[in-house]
Amino acid sequence: MEPFTTLVHAHGPAVWQVCRALCHPVDVDDAWQETFLAALASYPTTRVAHPRAWLIGIAHHKCMDAQRRRYREALFEVEDDDVVASDGVNERHLWMVVAQLPPKQRHVIAYRYLGGLTYGEIARILGGSPAAARRAAADGINTLRGKLAT
């Protein structure tokens, strides 16, 4: 079994990106930390075939816990200054548009494009089939393209 720190270094950035896409900005760091604390607690006795999918599954639950603590599905407001990425996309606008997606589309896009999971792994986390996850991703990407083009 590889050292736990190796898992953190290998998958920590992807897990943080998923938390960033699913949580209120104030909750991102806490959800990330809670994910790895929960993973560390069970790591010695757990046999993990796909560590990234396992960690993102835990992150999914931690992000949902954070949302429940807030008692509502809020429109996330990014508190950072507007940042324009090298491709010309205003990141504040991007995150606000992502936050407006229906929850399933937002989750699938986060897990697929930020977490790098397969549609089969996403289906195991969210329930449903890989085809349904693929459809949610396609619908979400189409919505993002439409809103970002305006």
Backbone as numpy.savetxt, mean C-alpha at the origin, in Angstrom:
# Nx Ny Nz CAx CAy CAz Cx Cy Cz
17.07 -19.71 7.83 16.22 -18.53 7.83 17.11 -17.30 7.83
16.78 -16.36 6.93 17.59 -15.15 6.84 17.33 -14.23 8.04
18.31 -13.41 8.40 18.11 -12.48 9.51 16.96 -11.52 9.21
16.24 -11.14 10.24 15.09 -10.26 10.07 15.49 -8.92 9.46
16.66 -8.43 9.82 17.10 -7.14 9.26 17.24 -7.20 7.74
17.55 -8.36 7.21 17.63 -8.52 5.76 16.26 -8.31 5.13
15.22 -8.84 5.79 13.86 -8.62 5.31 13.49 -7.13 5.33
13.85 -6.46 6.40 13.53 -5.04 6.53 14.20 -4.25 5.42
15.47 -4.52 5.17 16.20 -3.80 4.12 15.67 -4.13 2.73
15.32 -5.39 2.50 14.87 -5.81 1.17 13.45 -5.34 0.85
12.58 -5.34 1.85 11.16 -5.09 1.57 10.61 -3.85 2.26
11.38 -3.24 3.13 10.91 -2.05 3.85 10.44 -0.92 2.96
11.20 -0.56 1.91 10.73 0.54 1.05 9.40 0.24 0.36
9.20 -0.98 -0.12 7.94 -1.32 -0.77 6.79 -1.29 0.22
7.02 -1.79 1.42 5.98 -1.76 2.45 5.65 -0.32 2.81
6.66 0.54 2.89 6.40 1.95 3.22 5.56 2.59 2.12
5.87 2.30 0.85 5.09 2.86 -0.26 3.63 2.42 -0.19
3.41 1.15 0.14 2.04 0.65 0.28 1.34 1.37 1.42
2.01 1.50 2.56 1.41 2.23 3.69 1.12 3.68 3.28
2.00 4.27 2.52 1.83 5.66 2.07 0.59 5.80 1.20
0.32 4.78 0.39 -0.84 4.83 -0.50 -2.14 4.55 0.23
-2.09 3.82 1.35 -3.32 3.39 2.01 -3.67 4.16 3.27
-2.71 4.82 3.88 -2.94 5.48 5.17 -3.00 7.00 5.03
-3.60 7.60 6.01 -3.52 9.06 6.16 -2.03 9.37 6.36
-1.54 10.47 5.80 -0.10 10.77 5.91 0.45 10.74 7.35
-0.36 11.11 8.30 0.09 11.11 9.70 0.30 9.68 10.22
-0.39 8.70 9.63 -0.34 7.32 10.11 0.67 6.43 9.41
1.31 6.92 8.37 2.18 6.07 7.54 3.32 5.46 8.34
4.07 6.28 9.04 5.22 5.76 9.79 4.80 4.76 10.86
3.70 5.04 11.55 3.21 4.12 12.58 2.78 2.79 11.97
2.06 2.84 10.85 1.62 1.60 10.20 2.82 0.77 9.75
3.85 1.46 9.20 5.05 0.75 8.76 5.73 0.08 9.95
5.89 0.83 11.03 6.55 0.27 12.21 5.74 -0.87 12.81
4.42 -0.70 12.90 3.58 -1.76 13.44 3.64 -3.02 12.57
3.77 -2.83 11.27 3.90 -3.97 10.37 5.14 -4.80 10.72
6.26 -4.13 10.86 7.50 -4.87 11.12 7.58 -5.37 12.55
6.95 -4.71 13.49 6.89 -5.24 14.86 6.06 -6.52 14.89
4.92 -6.52 14.20 4.10 -7.73 14.14 4.83 -8.85 13.41
5.52 -8.51 12.34 6.27 -9.51 11.58 7.40 -10.09 12.43
8.09 -9.22 13.16 9.19 -9.69 14.01 8.68 -10.65 15.08
7.53 -10.36 15.64 6.99 -11.22 16.70 6.71 -12.63 16.20
6.28 -12.77 14.96 5.95 -14.11 14.46 7.03 -14.71 13.57
8.03 -13.95 13.23 9.06 -14.40 12.29 9.78 -15.68 12.70
10.16 -15.83 13.97 10.91 -17.05 14.33 10.12 -18.35 14.12
8.78 -18.28 14.16 7.98 -19.50 14.04 7.22 -19.59 12.72
7.40 -18.63 11.85 6.65 -18.60 10.59 7.56 -18.98 9.44
7.07 -19.87 8.59 7.78 -20.22 7.36 7.14 -19.40 6.25
7.91 -18.51 5.67 7.38 -17.57 4.69 7.95 -17.90 3.31
7.05 -18.25 2.38 7.49 -18.54 1.01 7.68 -17.26 0.21
6.82 -16.29 0.42 6.87 -15.02 -0.31 6.89 -13.88 0.70
8.08 -13.48 1.18 8.16 -12.50 2.26 7.51 -11.15 1.94
7.64 -10.66 0.72 7.05 -9.36 0.40 5.52 -9.43 0.50
4.93 -10.48 -0.03 3.48 -10.63 0.05 3.03 -10.77 1.50
3.79 -11.51 2.29 3.49 -11.68 3.71 3.53 -10.34 4.43
4.57 -9.57 4.20 4.71 -8.27 4.86 3.64 -7.28 4.40
3.32 -7.28 3.12 2.29 -6.37 2.63 0.92 -6.79 3.15
0.71 -8.08 3.33 -0.53 -8.54 3.96 -0.67 -8.00 5.38
0.43 -8.03 6.13 0.42 -7.47 7.48 0.18 -5.97 7.41
0.86 -5.30 6.47 0.69 -3.85 6.31 -0.76 -3.51 5.98
-1.39 -4.33 5.16 -2.80 -4.13 4.83 -3.63 -4.04 6.11
-3.43 -4.99 7.00 -4.20 -5.02 8.25 -3.87 -3.81 9.13
-2.62 -3.43 9.19 -2.23 -2.28 10.01 -2.82 -0.98 9.45
-2.85 -0.86 8.14 -3.46 0.34 7.53 -4.96 0.36 7.75
-5.61 -0.78 7.67 -7.05 -0.83 7.93 -7.33 -0.49 9.39
-6.46 -0.96 10.29 -6.61 -0.60 11.71 -6.51 0.91 11.89
-5.56 1.54 11.19 -5.40 2.99 11.30 -6.64 3.71 10.77
-7.20 3.22 9.68 -8.42 3.84 9.15 -9.58 3.69 10.12
-9.71 2.51 10.72 -10.79 2.31 11.69 -10.63 3.25 12.88
-9.38 3.48 13.27 -9.16 4.40 14.39 -9.63 5.80 14.05
-9.62 6.15 12.83 -10.07 7.49 12.41 -11.58 7.55 12.19
-12.26 6.41 12.21 -13.72 6.31 12.10 -14.31 6.80 10.79
-13.50 6.96 9.80 -14.04 7.38 8.51 -12.99 7.17 7.43
-13.45 7.16 6.21 -12.55 7.09 5.06 -12.36 8.54 4.61
-11.28 9.15 5.03 -11.06 10.57 4.79 -10.37 10.80 3.45
-10.59 11.97 2.91 -9.80 12.40 1.77 -8.48 12.89 2.34
-7.41 12.24 1.97 -6.12 12.52 2.56 -5.60 13.85 2.06
-5.10 14.64 2.95 -4.46 15.89 2.58 -2.97 15.74 2.83
-2.20 15.92 1.82 -0.75 15.82 1.95 -0.26 17.09 2.62
0.51 16.94 3.67 0.96 18.10 4.43 2.29 18.64 3.95
2.97 17.90 3.08 4.24 18.37 2.55 3.99 19.48 1.54
5.01 20.25 1.26 4.90 21.23 0.18 4.67 20.50 -1.13
4.11 21.20 -2.09 3.95 20.59 -3.40 5.31 20.20 -3.94
5.42 18.96 -4.37 6.66 18.46 -4.92 6.37 18.01 -6.34
7.15 18.47 -7.28 6.99 18.07 -8.67 8.08 17.05 -8.98
7.65 15.86 -9.37 8.59 14.78 -9.67 9.31 15.08 -10.98
10.35 14.29 -11.26 11.15 14.51 -12.46 10.33 14.34 -13.73
9.21 13.59 -13.66 8.38 13.43 -14.85 7.32 14.52 -14.97
7.39 15.54 -14.11 6.48 16.67 -14.19 5.19 16.50 -13.43
5.00 15.39 -12.74 3.76 15.14 -11.99 3.86 15.81 -10.63
2.84 16.56 -10.26 2.76 17.16 -8.94 2.36 16.05 -7.97
3.27 15.68 -7.05 3.03 14.55 -6.17 1.85 14.79 -5.22
1.66 16.01 -4.77 0.52 16.28 -3.89 -0.78 15.98 -4.62
-0.87 16.45 -5.85 -2.07 16.19 -6.65 -2.24 14.69 -6.89
-1.15 14.01 -7.21 -1.21 12.57 -7.45 -1.77 11.84 -6.24
-1.23 12.11 -5.04 -1.70 11.41 -3.84 -3.14 11.76 -3.52
-3.57 12.99 -3.80 -4.96 13.36 -3.57 -5.89 12.59 -4.52
-5.46 12.41 -5.76 -6.26 11.66 -6.73 -6.29 10.18 -6.33
-5.15 9.62 -5.93 -5.12 8.23 -5.49 -6.05 8.04 -4.29
-6.08 8.98 -3.37 -6.93 8.88 -2.18 -8.41 8.88 -2.54
-8.77 9.43 -3.68 -10.16 9.50 -4.10 -10.64 8.22 -4.79
-9.73 7.33 -5.12 -10.13 6.07 -5.75 -10.97 5.24 -4.79
-11.86 4.41 -5.31 -12.56 3.46 -4.43 -11.53 2.59 -3.70
-11.83 2.18 -2.48 -10.83 1.44 -1.67 -10.20 0.24 -2.38
-10.98 -0.59 -3.05 -10.39 -1.78 -3.67 -9.41 -1.38 -4.77
-9.77 -0.40 -5.59 -8.85 0.04 -6.64 -7.58 0.61 -6.03
-7.72 1.42 -4.99 -6.55 2.02 -4.33 -5.65 0.94 -3.76
-6.24 -0.06 -3.12 -5.44 -1.14 -2.53 -4.73 -1.95 -3.60
-5.44 -2.33 -4.65 -4.82 -3.14 -5.70 -3.68 -2.37 -6.37
-3.90 -1.10 -6.65 -2.84 -0.31 -7.28 -1.63 -0.21 -6.35
-1.87 0.00 -5.06 -0.76 0.08 -4.10 0.00 -1.24 -4.05
-0.72 -2.35 -3.95 -0.06 -3.64 -3.81 0.67 -4.05 -5.10
0.08 -3.73 -6.24 0.68 -4.13 -7.51 1.84 -3.23 -7.91
1.62 -1.92 -7.91 2.60 -1.00 -8.48 3.59 -0.46 -7.46
3.21 -0.43 -6.20 4.15 0.01 -5.16 4.76 -1.17 -4.43
3.96 -2.21 -4.21 4.43 -3.39 -3.49 5.01 -4.46 -4.38
4.71 -4.42 -5.68 5.25 -5.40 -6.60 4.66 -6.79 -6.47
3.44 -6.90 -5.94 2.83 -8.22 -5.78 2.15 -8.67 -7.07
2.00 -9.97 -7.20 1.24 -10.52 -8.33 -0.24 -10.39 -8.04
-1.06 -10.54 -9.06 -2.51 -10.46 -8.85 -3.00 -11.61 -7.97
-2.36 -12.75 -8.05 -2.71 -13.87 -7.17 -2.45 -13.54 -5.71
-1.31 -12.91 -5.43 -0.99 -12.51 -4.06 -1.95 -11.44 -3.56
-2.31 -10.52 -4.45 -3.26 -9.47 -4.09 -4.61 -10.09 -3.76
-5.05 -11.04 -4.57 -6.34 -11.70 -4.34 -6.36 -12.40 -2.98
-5.24 -12.99 -2.57 -5.19 -13.65 -1.26 -5.30 -12.64 -0.12
-4.76 -11.44 -0.31 -4.84 -10.42 0.73 -6.25 -9.83 0.81
-6.81 -9.48 -0.33 -8.09 -8.77 -0.36 -9.30 -9.68 -0.47
-9.07 -10.93 -0.85 -10.19 -11.81 -1.14 -10.59 -11.61 -2.60
-11.22 -12.59 -3.17 -11.61 -12.49 -4.58 -10.62 -13.24 -5.45
-10.73 -12.98 -6.73 -9.90 -13.71 -7.70 -8.81 -12.81 -8.28
-7.77 -13.42 -8.85 -6.76 -12.63 -9.54 -7.36 -11.79 -10.67
-8.37 -12.34 -11.36 -9.00 -11.59 -12.45 -9.70 -10.34 -11.92
-10.35 -10.45 -10.76 -11.02 -9.29 -10.16 -9.99 -8.25 -9.73
-8.86 -8.70 -9.22 -7.80 -7.76 -8.83 -7.24 -7.06 -10.07
-7.05 -7.80 -11.14 -6.55 -7.22 -12.40 -7.54 -6.18 -12.93
-8.84 -6.47 -12.84 -9.87 -5.54 -13.31 -9.88 -4.28 -12.46
-9.75 -4.43 -11.13 -9.72 -3.27 -10.24 -8.51 -2.39 -10.54
-7.37 -3.02 -10.84 -6.17 -2.26 -11.18 -6.38 -1.49 -12.48
-6.94 -2.15 -13.48 -7.17 -1.49 -14.76 -8.14 -0.32 -14.61
-9.22 -0.53 -13.85 -10.18 0.55 -13.62 -9.53 1.71 -12.88
-8.73 1.40 -11.87 -8.05 2.45 -11.10 -7.06 3.24 -11.94
-6.29 2.53 -12.76 -5.31 3.20 -13.63 -6.03 4.10 -14.63
-7.14 3.62 -15.20 -7.91 4.44 -16.13 -8.44 5.70 -15.45
-8.93 5.56 -14.23 -9.42 6.71 -13.49 -8.29 7.69 -13.22
-7.13 7.17 -12.78 -5.98 8.03 -12.53 -5.55 8.77 -13.79
-5.48 8.07 -14.90 -5.09 8.72 -16.17 -6.05 9.85 -16.52
-7.34 9.59 -16.35 -8.33 10.60 -16.67 -8.24 11.82 -15.78
-8.06 11.59 -14.49 -8.00 12.73 -13.55 -6.69 13.47 -13.61
-5.61 12.77 -13.91 -4.31 13.42 -13.98 -4.11 14.17 -15.31
-4.88 13.78 -16.32 -4.76 14.45 -17.61 -5.44 15.81 -17.61
-6.32 16.02 -16.65 -7.05 17.31 -16.62 -6.28 18.38 -15.93
